[in-house]
Amino acid sequence: AQKANRRTAMASRAGSPWDDVEDLEGDVHYRVLGLERKASADDVKKAYRTKARELHPDKGGDPVAFGKVQEAYEVLSDPKKRETYDAWAKDLKFRYVRGVAPRAEGGEGILLDEFERMGISCDPLTQLVITCEVCRRPSTKECWTCGMKICDFCGLKRHWKGSVGLHWPLVNSDHMRERLAKRQFEEKKLEDARRLALEDPNYRNEAELQDIRKFKDAAVKMQENPQRKVTFDMELGRFYMWAQTEAYVYLAVYIPTGYSDKEIILEANERAILIQAEESPPVIDRFLSRGLSLEEPIESFVTDDNRFFTAALPKGKMGEKWDALFEGDPNGIRCLEPPYHIKEHKNEVVMEIVLPFWIDEEDVRLDISEEGFECEVRNTTHLKRSFWQNKSKKGRYQAVDLQECAWSLDEEVSGKDETCKVLLVNFVRPPPTQDEIMYKKGNRDDNQTKPRRDGHQRKGVRFFIEDEDEFGLEDVLQALCFLDSGETFVPPKPWIKDAEPKVIREFALLSPRVKELVEKMLGESEDESEPGDEFYYKSHEAPPTVY
């Protein structure tokens, strides 16, 4: 009733603007058929037939009115078109109609104030002001879809113009261009800062700084231990690895506190060795498990940035096999070639240890815990290793199922046609957790799926923490052993599935990285290398010293 009264009052004015308005309320189709908005599909069909009979031109009806009935039926009989028409109704109510909807008071004044704020002079009597085609406020933008001039307020609601149906405004704005330009500028600043930082030989990224902090904490803690020279600590052991040939023991060390302006200190005697960076705690300060030869100097290689260091330690007895590098260490710990063979499967890990033929089950003591295992064979070997732990998981991480793990001692024939005993240890992985079954298709969050920190997006670390190589030291040791004896042991990489350990005796079969290191140690590629290259080696000799 109020809507009808408003139309009547407006229509009484001269030149009523409602004559040009077809569907202000968005219900013209319903009114043409004499229906309410809640009318059913059957009601629409009945009303259409009734109106069509009354207004059909063949029966003397008005063609224009009949056309409107046809159009109304076409929209309301189609569920999708009717739903769209009903949804637009509320937007149609707010359409600006010249002479009906009042203009916003003071719009031009607001625009002039904005001009004054921007320092622009405008004479409202002689200069043109473009207004919004919807509400007649000063226009500030144009819709790219239909070309309608709109203001900020009308830019927040839908409109239509000409043949373009009801749509949301699409406007050009500088704010995205400014945001993108600002972002690109910030990225350029960061890129320039990174480039300058990388040019500094003493640059350290966040991971390397974290290694420095961990190293210093472990080194200070070890210095407080009175038995430090005969104690293995993995927090320090992760920074070095070793290998041996008939004549030498090769030691590869990553020195986290090594800098280009700090010297590397090497001190050694027949049964002890110390390696440290200048003004830094020692990385190695241990008693050796065997004696060194005092008749030969120690040859060492060091990188330009003093972070990677190797030393060739001459054995006191040629051909003597070292079971451990330092006194007090378990056998083969941090060695390029461990005294066992590991084969990892999805549900289990099998370890083989070759023992002399006279060993019986009574001579073997094997303890498996949640943290690792310890194996002691009478008068033969002593192994102690720690399982990789998923520290990112909440609660206790279980690497193996203790109830399912088992071992056996079998008699076999070695590759040299000699009888030997083989100790087989079967580490059974626990079943997947409920979360791993639901969200990861039954794949465990174990060492085989652990992302590596080498920047190559590879996955997989070794089952035993003590066997892991975080700093590429295995490649350095392979190059040193190949240069010495013409062959090298190559352990399987944990990110390569079903890889097997092997011994390589041909240069062409070495990995590209090991080939590069061999050439650099021989000096063949020295001219092509640049300062700061991670493995750009220079050699010098240091005689054994007493400390």
KOLKETOR-111401 format. One record per residue (C-alpha): residue in one letter; x, y, z. Coordinates in steps of 0.05 Angstrom, whole numbers. Example, Ala and Ser with C-alpha at 12.3 -4.5 7.8 and 13.67 -1.06 7.14 Angstrom:
<sites>
SITE rokol   east  north     up
SITE     A    246    -90    156
SITE     S    273    -21    143
</sites>
This chain:
<sites>
SITE rokol   east  north     up
SITE     A      0      0      0
SITE     Q     57     48     17
SITE     K     91     32    -50
SITE     A     26     46    -87
SITE     N     15    111    -50
SITE     R     86    133    -66
SITE     R     75    119   -140
SITE     T      8    156   -140
SITE     A     38    217   -106
SITE     M     97    218   -153
SITE     A     53    207   -214
SITE     S     10    268   -196
SITE     R     69    313   -209
SITE     A     78    342   -278
SITE     G    119    298   -324
SITE     S    120    238   -277
SITE     P    188    203   -280
SITE     W    154    136   -266
SITE     D    133    133   -338
SITE     D    205    114   -356
SITE     V    212     63   -301
SITE     E    193     -8   -319
SITE     D    213    -49   -259
SITE     L    233     -7   -200
SITE     E    211    -59   -148
SITE     G    235   -119   -188
SITE     D    166   -151   -190
SITE     V    138   -129   -257
SITE     H    134   -200   -284
SITE     Y     92   -221   -225
SITE     R     46   -160   -233
SITE     V     37   -173   -307
SITE     L     11   -243   -292
SITE     G    -27   -220   -230
SITE     L     14   -265   -183
SITE     E     50   -260   -118
SITE     R    123   -277   -108
SITE     K    104   -342    -73
SITE     A     65   -368   -132
SITE     S     80   -440   -153
SITE     A     99   -464   -223
SITE     D     27   -488   -235
SITE     D      1   -420   -214
SITE     V     47   -387   -265
SITE     K     24   -434   -320
SITE     K    -50   -422   -304
SITE     A    -42   -346   -300
SITE     Y     -4   -345   -366
SITE     R    -59   -384   -402
SITE     T   -113   -337   -374
SITE     K    -75   -274   -394
SITE     A    -56   -302   -462
SITE     R   -129   -315   -479
SITE     E   -148   -245   -458
SITE     L    -92   -206   -491
SITE     H    -76   -248   -553
SITE     P    -75   -201   -615
SITE     D   -117   -251   -655
SITE     K   -173   -241   -605
SITE     G   -167   -165   -605
SITE     G   -117   -159   -549
SITE     D    -60   -109   -542
SITE     P      4   -135   -575
SITE     V     49    -96   -527
SITE     A     13   -124   -466
SITE     F     15   -194   -496
SITE     G     90   -187   -507
SITE     K     99   -169   -434
SITE     V     59   -231   -414
SITE     Q    102   -274   -459
SITE     E    166   -245   -429
SITE     A    140   -254   -358
SITE     Y    122   -327   -371
SITE     E    189   -340   -403
SITE     V    226   -316   -341
SITE     L    180   -344   -286
SITE     S    170   -413   -318
SITE     D    246   -426   -319
SITE     P    270   -441   -248
SITE     K    340   -414   -260
SITE     K    316   -350   -293
SITE     R    264   -340   -238
SITE     E    316   -350   -184
SITE     T    361   -298   -216
SITE     Y    304   -249   -225
SITE     D    284   -256   -152
SITE     A    356   -247   -129
SITE     W    362   -182   -169
SITE     A    298   -153   -141
SITE     K    331   -123    -80
SITE     D    384    -89   -123
SITE     L    332    -61   -170
SITE     K    298    -25   -112
SITE     F    359     19   -103
SITE     R    364     42   -175
SITE     Y    370    117   -183
SITE     V    311    146   -222
SITE     R    318    218   -245
SITE     G    265    261   -211
SITE     V    246    207   -161
SITE     A    307    190   -118
SITE     P    333    254    -86
SITE     R    403    276   -102
SITE     A    455    275    -47
SITE     E    462    344    -18
SITE     G    531    375    -19
SITE     G    563    326    -67
SITE     E    596    379   -109
SITE     G    622    412    -46
SITE     I    655    348    -24
SITE     L    688    341    -91
SITE     L    713    414    -89
SITE     D    741    401    -19
SITE     E    778    341    -46
SITE     F    805    382   -103
SITE     E    829    435    -54
SITE     R    863    382    -11
SITE     M    900    358    -73
SITE     G    920    428    -92
SITE     I    876    431   -154
SITE     S    838    494   -172
SITE     C    766    484   -198
SITE     D    713    537   -215
SITE     P    645    503   -203
SITE     L    610    555   -248
SITE     T    651    543   -311
SITE     Q    683    474   -303
SITE     L    650    407   -314
SITE     V    639    359   -256
SITE     I    623    287   -275
SITE     T    572    256   -229
SITE     C    554    185   -212
SITE     E    501    156   -259
SITE     V    469    119   -201
SITE     C    464    169   -144
SITE     R    490    234   -175
SITE     R    546    243   -125
SITE     P    612    265   -156
SITE     S    639    207   -197
SITE     T    708    180   -178
SITE     K    714    118   -223
SITE     E    688     83   -284
SITE     C    663     12   -290
SITE     W    705    -25   -342
SITE     T    648    -73   -357
SITE     C    595    -24   -380
SITE     G    629     45   -379
SITE     M    583     73   -325
SITE     K    610    131   -284
SITE     I    602    114   -210
SITE     C    624    140   -142
SITE     D    660    104    -85
SITE     F    594     86    -51
SITE     C    561     57   -113
SITE     G    625     20   -129
SITE     L    606    -27    -72
SITE     K    541    -52   -102
SITE     R    517    -81   -167
SITE     H    489    -41   -226
SITE     W    472    -47   -300
SITE     K    475     -4   -362
SITE     G    447    -13   -431
SITE     S    454    -85   -456
SITE     V    500   -104   -399
SITE     G    461   -141   -345
SITE     L    466   -133   -270
SITE     H    539   -140   -249
SITE     W    590   -120   -197
SITE     P    633    -60   -215
SITE     L    701    -74   -245
SITE     V    744    -12   -237
SITE     N    816      7   -251
SITE     S    854     24   -187
SITE     D    925     44   -174
SITE     H    927     12   -106
SITE     M    945    -58   -133
SITE     R    998    -27   -179
SITE     E   1027     10   -119
SITE     R   1025    -53    -76
SITE     L   1059    -94   -129
SITE     A   1111    -41   -141
SITE     K   1125    -36    -67
SITE     R   1130   -112    -61
SITE     Q   1178   -116   -121
SITE     F   1219    -61    -90
SITE     E   1224    -98    -24
SITE     E   1242   -163    -60
SITE     K   1296   -126    -99
SITE     K   1325    -99    -34
SITE     L   1325   -168     -4
SITE     E   1356   -198    -66
SITE     D   1411   -145    -67
SITE     A   1424   -158      7
SITE     R   1429   -233     -4
SITE     R   1476   -223    -63
SITE     L   1521   -178    -23
SITE     A   1519   -227     36
SITE     L   1538   -286     -9
SITE     E   1597   -248    -36
SITE     D   1624   -245     35
SITE     P   1667   -307     48
SITE     N   1646   -305    121
SITE     Y   1572   -304    106
SITE     R   1530   -355    145
SITE     N   1457   -371    132
SITE     E   1408   -386    188
SITE     A   1421   -462    186
SITE     E   1496   -451    190
SITE     L   1489   -402    248
SITE     Q   1447   -454    284
SITE     D   1503   -505    272
SITE     I   1552   -456    303
SITE     R   1509   -447    365
SITE     K   1500   -522    373
SITE     F   1574   -534    363
SITE     K   1595   -483    415
SITE     D   1546   -510    466
SITE     A   1571   -582    455
SITE     A   1644   -561    455
SITE     V   1638   -522    520
SITE     K   1600   -580    552
SITE     M   1654   -629    529
SITE     Q   1710   -586    557
SITE     E   1679   -595    626
SITE     N   1684   -671    619
SITE     P   1750   -698    649
SITE     Q   1744   -759    603
SITE     R   1733   -717    541
SITE     K   1794   -746    503
SITE     V   1765   -817    506
SITE     T   1690   -800    501
SITE     F   1649   -800    437
SITE     D   1596   -745    431
SITE     M   1552   -745    370
SITE     E   1539   -670    378
SITE     L   1613   -661    359
SITE     G   1620   -726    319
SITE     R   1571   -700    266
SITE     F   1624   -651    243
SITE     Y   1675   -704    221
SITE     M   1681   -771    186
SITE     W   1740   -816    170
SITE     A   1764   -871    123
SITE     Q   1826   -913    116
SITE     T   1872   -945     65
SITE     E   1932   -990     74
SITE     A   1977   -932     91
SITE     Y   1934   -874    115
SITE     V   1875   -855    157
SITE     Y   1838   -797    124
SITE     L   1800   -748    167
SITE     A   1748   -700    137
SITE     V   1724   -644    182
SITE     Y   1671   -590    175
SITE     I   1691   -532    220
SITE     P   1629   -490    234
SITE     T   1670   -433    264
SITE     G   1720   -432    206
SITE     Y   1728   -364    173
SITE     S   1774   -340    118
SITE     D   1811   -294    165
SITE     K   1820   -347    219
SITE     E   1874   -400    215
SITE     I   1860   -474    224
SITE     I   1903   -504    278
SITE     L   1927   -576    272
SITE     E   1968   -607    327
SITE     A   1984   -681    331
SITE     N   2031   -731    361
SITE     E   2035   -806    357
SITE     R   1971   -820    396
SITE     A   1931   -754    398
SITE     I   1904   -700    351
SITE     L   1873   -631    359
SITE     I   1837   -592    304
SITE     Q   1805   -524    316
SITE     A   1795   -456    285
SITE     E   1832   -397    313
SITE     E   1797   -367    373
SITE     S   1746   -424    375
SITE     P   1735   -487    416
SITE     P   1765   -550    384
SITE     V   1724   -593    338
SITE     I   1769   -653    354
SITE     D   1812   -662    416
SITE     R   1819   -737    424
SITE     F   1867   -795    436
SITE     L   1876   -839    374
SITE     S   1859   -913    378
SITE     R   1924   -931    342
SITE     G   1992   -898    334
SITE     L   2015   -852    278
SITE     S   2081   -854    241
SITE     L   2129   -800    263
SITE     E   2171   -808    201
SITE     E   2121   -777    153
SITE     P   2088   -708    155
SITE     I   2013   -699    157
SITE     E   1987   -674     91
SITE     S   1925   -631     96
SITE     F   1877   -595     50
SITE     V   1834   -535     69
SITE     T   1782   -494     32
SITE     D   1788   -419     21
SITE     D   1736   -404     73
SITE     N   1770   -451    124
SITE     R   1706   -490    135
SITE     F   1727   -556    105
SITE     F   1791   -589    127
SITE     T   1822   -657    113
SITE     A   1884   -691    140
SITE     A   1921   -753    116
SITE     L   1946   -788    180
SITE     P   2002   -838    165
SITE     K   1991   -904    200
SITE     G   2043   -926    250
SITE     K   2038   -997    221
SITE     M   2028  -1004    147
SITE     G   1968  -1048    131
SITE     E   1940  -1046    202
SITE     K   1864  -1041    203
SITE     W   1835   -990    252
SITE     D   1770  -1012    284
SITE     A   1757   -942    311
SITE     L   1788   -874    300
SITE     F   1792   -851    372
SITE     E   1802   -886    437
SITE     G   1737   -903    472
SITE     D   1695   -902    408
SITE     P   1650   -959    387
SITE     N   1675   -997    326
SITE     G   1668   -962    259
SITE     I   1631   -902    285
SITE     R   1633   -843    236
SITE     C   1672   -887    187
SITE     L   1659   -883    112
SITE     E   1654   -959    111
SITE     P   1617   -984    173
SITE     P   1628  -1055    199
SITE     Y   1558  -1076    178
SITE     H   1511  -1075    119
SITE     I   1443  -1042    126
SITE     K   1383  -1057     81
SITE     E   1321  -1015     93
SITE     H   1251  -1037     74
SITE     K   1183  -1006     86
SITE     N   1167  -1048    147
SITE     E   1236  -1070    171
SITE     V   1310  -1056    172
SITE     V   1358  -1115    165
SITE     M   1430  -1109    189
SITE     E   1485  -1159    172
SITE     I   1551  -1164    211
SITE     V   1605  -1212    186
SITE     L   1641  -1247    244
SITE     P   1696  -1300    249
SITE     F   1675  -1372    241
SITE     W   1690  -1389    314
SITE     I   1637  -1342    343
SITE     D   1578  -1377    377
SITE     E   1512  -1348    402
SITE     E   1540  -1348    473
SITE     D   1593  -1298    450
SITE     V   1541  -1247    427
SITE     R   1506  -1197    471
SITE     L   1454  -1154    436
SITE     D   1410  -1102    471
SITE     I   1356  -1064    433
SITE     S   1321  -1005    465
SITE     E   1276   -949    441
SITE     E   1336   -903    432
SITE     G   1383   -952    396
SITE     F   1421  -1017    401
SITE     E   1487  -1042    430
SITE     C   1522  -1105    406
SITE     E   1583  -1135    437
SITE     V   1617  -1197    409
SITE     R   1669  -1228    454
SITE     N   1740  -1206    435
SITE     T   1716  -1184    366
SITE     T   1673  -1122    360
SITE     H   1633  -1071    400
SITE     L   1578  -1032    364
SITE     K   1533   -978    393
SITE     R   1485   -938    350
SITE     S   1425   -893    359
SITE     F   1360   -896    319
SITE     W   1339   -834    281
SITE     Q   1286   -798    321
SITE     N   1229   -756    293
SITE     K   1234   -696    339
SITE     S   1179   -659    303
SITE     K   1127   -708    327
SITE     K   1090   -694    391
SITE     G   1099   -745    446
SITE     R   1146   -804    444
SITE     Y   1171   -827    377
SITE     Q   1180   -902    368
SITE     A   1231   -922    315
SITE     V   1224   -998    324
SITE     D   1175  -1047    353
SITE     L   1216  -1078    409
SITE     Q   1170  -1139    414
SITE     E   1180  -1158    341
SITE     C   1256  -1145    334
SITE     A   1299  -1208    331
SITE     W   1369  -1233    313
SITE     S   1403  -1297    291
SITE     L   1473  -1323    279
SITE     D   1482  -1363    215
SITE     E   1541  -1398    183
SITE     E   1557  -1377    112
SITE     V   1614  -1376     61
SITE     S   1646  -1308     48
SITE     G   1666  -1281    -20
SITE     K   1736  -1308     -8
SITE     D   1709  -1379      0
SITE     E   1721  -1377     74
SITE     T   1672  -1400    127
SITE     C   1645  -1344    170
SITE     K   1588  -1327    215
SITE     V   1536  -1274    198
SITE     L   1498  -1239    252
SITE     L   1429  -1219    225
SITE     V   1390  -1166    264
SITE     N   1319  -1152    243
SITE     F   1293  -1084    266
SITE     V   1217  -1084    255
SITE     R   1185  -1016    246
SITE     P   1121  -1003    285
SITE     P   1054  -1002    248
SITE     P   1031   -934    221
SITE     T    993   -890    269
SITE     Q    920   -873    258
SITE     D    938   -804    231
SITE     E    988   -835    183
SITE     I    935   -883    157
SITE     M    882   -829    149
SITE     Y    923   -771    122
SITE     K    986   -801     92
SITE     K    961   -865     59
SITE     G    996   -908    111
SITE     N   1065   -877     99
SITE     R   1104   -869    164
SITE     D   1138   -805    185
SITE     D   1204   -842    193
SITE     N   1276   -832    168
SITE     Q   1257   -851     97
SITE     T   1210   -791     89
SITE     K   1251   -740    127
SITE     P   1266   -679     83
SITE     R   1341   -665     78
SITE     R   1371   -598     93
SITE     D   1417   -597     32
SITE     G   1372   -553    -10
SITE     H   1358   -606    -64
SITE     Q   1287   -624    -39
SITE     R   1309   -696    -28
SITE     K   1280   -741     26
SITE     G   1314   -794     67
SITE     V   1365   -797    123
SITE     R   1402   -858    150
SITE     F   1370   -905    200
SITE     F   1427   -895    250
SITE     I   1443   -823    271
SITE     E   1517   -838    273
SITE     D   1518   -857    199
SITE     E   1487   -793    173
SITE     D   1529   -745    132
SITE     E   1502   -674    137
SITE     F   1559   -636    105
SITE     G   1581   -678     44
SITE     L   1642   -707     79
SITE     E   1633   -775     46
SITE     D   1648   -747    -23
SITE     V   1713   -716      4
SITE     L   1735   -782     35
SITE     Q   1719   -820    -29
SITE     A   1763   -772    -69
SITE     L   1820   -779    -19
SITE     C   1816   -855    -18
SITE     F   1813   -860    -94
SITE     L   1874   -815   -101
SITE     D   1912   -859    -52
SITE     S   1894   -930    -71
SITE     G   1856   -925   -137
SITE     E   1792   -950   -105
SITE     T   1740   -926    -56
SITE     F   1681   -953    -17
SITE     V   1615   -918    -35
SITE     P   1559   -924     16
SITE     P   1487   -921    -11
SITE     K   1454   -853     -8
SITE     P   1392   -854     36
SITE     W   1349   -815    -15
SITE     I   1363   -867    -70
SITE     K   1315   -926    -63
SITE     D   1344   -996    -63
SITE     A   1416   -970    -70
SITE     E   1471  -1018    -52
SITE     P   1541  -1006    -24
SITE     K   1598  -1016    -74
SITE     V   1672  -1009    -86
SITE     I   1692   -966   -146
SITE     R   1758   -976   -181
SITE     E   1747   -935   -245
SITE     F   1748   -859   -247
SITE     A   1691   -857   -297
SITE     L   1644   -892   -248
SITE     L   1654   -840   -193
SITE     S   1598   -790   -179
SITE     P   1606   -722   -213
SITE     R   1620   -689   -146
SITE     V   1675   -738   -128
SITE     K   1706   -729   -197
SITE     E   1707   -654   -187
SITE     L   1741   -662   -120
SITE     V   1794   -709   -148
SITE     E   1811   -659   -202
SITE     K   1814   -601   -153
SITE     M   1859   -640   -105
SITE     L   1905   -655   -164
SITE     G   1904   -582   -183
SITE     E   1876   -595   -252
SITE     S   1817   -548   -244
SITE     E   1848   -496   -199
SITE     D   1846   -442   -253
SITE     E   1772   -452   -264
SITE     S   1754   -446   -191
SITE     E   1739   -380   -158
SITE     P   1752   -357    -87
SITE     G   1698   -380    -39
SITE     D   1685   -444    -78
SITE     E   1663   -494    -25
SITE     F   1714   -547    -46
SITE     Y   1770   -506    -76
SITE     Y   1829   -541    -43
SITE     K   1899   -518    -29
SITE     S   1949   -565      5
SITE     H   2003   -555     55
SITE     E   2044   -601     98
SITE     A   2050   -599    173
SITE     P   2098   -644    211
SITE     P   2071   -679    273
SITE     T   2077   -635    334
SITE     V   2074   -651    408
SITE     Y   2022   -617    451
</sites>
